[in-house]
Amino acid sequence: MKTLKLSLLVALLFTFISSTILAQSKAVVVPSVINYQGYLTDSDGKALDGTYPITFYLYDEASGTRPWVWQETHTSVQVTNGLFNVLLGSVDSLSAEIFTGGRFLSVKVGNEVEMTPRMRLTSSAYAMQSEKMEPDYDSGWFAVSGLTTYSINLGFS
């Protein structure tokens, strides 16, 4: 009888731990980096080539003297025919808390002054609905609350 109770207890514990791990593994993770592409030219408008240190700043105002709320330096950005690409947040992490309220991006190349005007960051229309998403982890379906209910199967289970 002791063996049966112990086996049952082990089976229940295993089921609980397995379901907890499975539920956690299905959690939706939002990427913490933002793709940024730019075009660099010299003062005559000629596209640059080479490797440059580029610093990015986020501010809470379009202009002014208040300090930045986030900053990141990419020390060796490859620029080809003026074009470059970086992942903001890959050096100094970005968090959702940084994006409360309006944010404006500024760029500085090497020892030059920060470029102006600052660029306002905006979201895409569908991204604004993401805060209303309610995932059903068991089925892999998502429904948006507060709107006409609809679901999208994302293909995981």
Secondary structure as the mmCIF struct_conf table of DSSP 4:
data_model
#
loop_
_struct_conf.conf_type_id
_struct_conf.id
_struct_conf.beg_label_comp_id
_struct_conf.beg_label_asym_id
_struct_conf.beg_label_seq_id
_struct_conf.end_label_comp_id
_struct_conf.end_label_asym_id
_struct_conf.end_label_seq_id
HELX_RH_AL_P HELX_RH_AL_P1 LYS A 2 SER A 25
TURN_TY1_P TURN_TY1_P1 LYS A 26 LYS A 26
BEND BEND1 SER A 32 SER A 32
STRN STRN1 ILE A 34 TYR A 39
STRN STRN2 THR A 41 THR A 41
TURN_TY1_P TURN_TY1_P2 SER A 43 ASP A 44
BEND BEND2 GLY A 45 GLY A 45
HELX_LH_PP_P HELX_LH_PP_P1 LYS A 46 LYS A 46
STRN STRN3 ALA A 47 ALA A 47
HELX_LH_PP_P HELX_LH_PP_P2 LEU A 48 LEU A 48
STRN STRN4 GLY A 50 TYR A 59
BEND BEND3 ASP A 60 THR A 65
HELX_LH_PP_P HELX_LH_PP_P3 ARG A 66 TRP A 68
BEND BEND4 VAL A 69 VAL A 69
STRN STRN5 TRP A 70 VAL A 79
STRN STRN6 THR A 80 THR A 80
TURN_TY1_P TURN_TY1_P3 ASN A 81 GLY A 82
STRN STRN7 LEU A 83 LEU A 88
TURN_TY1_P TURN_TY1_P4 GLY A 89 GLY A 89
BEND BEND5 SER A 90 ASP A 92
HELX_RH_3T_P HELX_RH_3T_P1 ALA A 96 PHE A 99
BEND BEND6 THR A 100 GLY A 101
STRN STRN8 PHE A 104 VAL A 109
TURN_TY1_P TURN_TY1_P5 GLY A 110 ASN A 111
BEND BEND7 GLU A 112 GLU A 112
HELX_LH_PP_P HELX_LH_PP_P4 VAL A 113 MET A 115
BEND BEND8 THR A 116 PRO A 117
HELX_LH_PP_P HELX_LH_PP_P5 ARG A 118 ARG A 118
STRN STRN9 MET A 119 ARG A 120
HELX_LH_PP_P HELX_LH_PP_P6 LEU A 121 LEU A 121
TURN_TY1_P TURN_TY1_P6 ALA A 125 TYR A 126
HELX_RH_3T_P HELX_RH_3T_P2 ALA A 127 LYS A 132
STRN STRN10 MET A 133 ASP A 136
TURN_TY1_P TURN_TY1_P7 TYR A 137 GLY A 140
STRN STRN11 TRP A 141 VAL A 144
TURN_TY1_P TURN_TY1_P8 SER A 145 GLY A 146
BEND BEND9 LEU A 147 THR A 148
STRN STRN12 SER A 151 ASN A 153
BEND BEND10 GLY A 155 GLY A 155
#
